[in-house]
């Protein structure tokens, strides 16, 4: 949610200040990605400008980056030794009567990540 610019939690004043700093850093990072994208794809520069250029916060680029990298981000967040026995509290693997809890590292047996959770607002997770 933070990367995509959709985190709704306001927090206290200290957290708000940290959020502003984080947003500033993300704007810089995605601005650099935008510039790199334009310079390495000269033939598509006009198309890139149309898609991302009118958004000073680069929210569309963030969304596209998230869509391309969500699986790897999820894996990085759940693959640590400390989290190897973690499970979701709800049945997320399978569906209906065959649904089960994630057996390990918050993933289903086929290493599938239940990525639909990133579309549920944090306060409902």
N, C-alpha and C positions, 0 to 999 in steps of 0.2 A: 504494500500500500504506500509506503514511504517513497519508494523509487518511482512509482507511477503518479505520485502527487495526490493520493486519495486518502491519506490517513486522516481520520476525522477527530482523533483524540487531541484536544487542545492542551491539556495538562496545566501545571502551575506555571508561574512566570519564568522560573529557571528552565523548565522544559520547553516553554515557548521560545525562549532565546536560543536554546540549543537547536530547536526545530528551524528557526530562521537561519542559523549558521549552516545547518545541514542542507536546507533548501538552496542556499547560496552556493554551497559546494557542489550540489547536484547540478545546478544550472551551469556552473563552470565545466564540470565533467561532461555533461551532455552537449554543451556548446563546443567543447573540443572535439567530441565525437562527430558533431554536425560538420565542423570545419574539415575534419579528416575525411569524412564521407564525401564532401564536395571535391576535395583535392584529389582523391583517389579515383573518383568516378566522373571525370570531366565530361564525358559524353552525356551523362545523366544529370548534370549539375542543375539545369533548369527544372527538371522534374523533382529533384531533391529540394530545391528552393520552394517550389509550389507546395510540396508535402509538409515540409518542416519549417520553412523560413518565416512564416507569419506568426509563429508561436514563440515568444521570447523566453518562456519557461521550458520549452521543448517537451511538453506533455505527450505529443504524438510520438516523438522519437523515444521517449521513455516507454510508452505502451508497446511500440514495436520491439524495443530492446527486451522488454519483459517477455513478450510472446516468444521471442527467439531463445531466451535464456532461462525461462522459469524452471525447466527440468533440472538444469545444472545448479541453479541457486538452491532449489529444494534439496537436492542431493547433498550439496555442501553443508546445508544447515542440519541435516539429519544423519550424516555418515560418521559422526564422531564416535569414539569408543564410549564416551559418557552416555550417549543416547541410544546405544545399540538395543536396549530392551524396552525402549519407549513405545507406547501404543496410543492410538486415539481412544477416547472414551466412548465413541460411537462406532457402530459397524459401518465401515466405509469401503470395504472390498467386496465386490460382487453386488448383487441387488436382490431386493425382495427377501424371500425366505432363505436364500443362500448367502446373504450378506454376513460377513465376519469382521472382527476388528483387525486392524493391521497387525500382522504377526511380529514385525520387528522394524525398528528405525522408521516408524510412521510410513511404511510402504507396504503395498500388497506383495504377494509371493512372486509375481512376475516382474517385480521391481518397478511396478507402475506407481506413480505418485498421484494421490487423489488431489489433483491441482485445482479442482473446482472450488476448494476452500479459499483461494485467493480472490474469488469474486464475491464472497460473502463478507459484508462489513465486519471489521474486527470485533465490534461489540456484540455480534451475534455468534461468533465462533466459540 
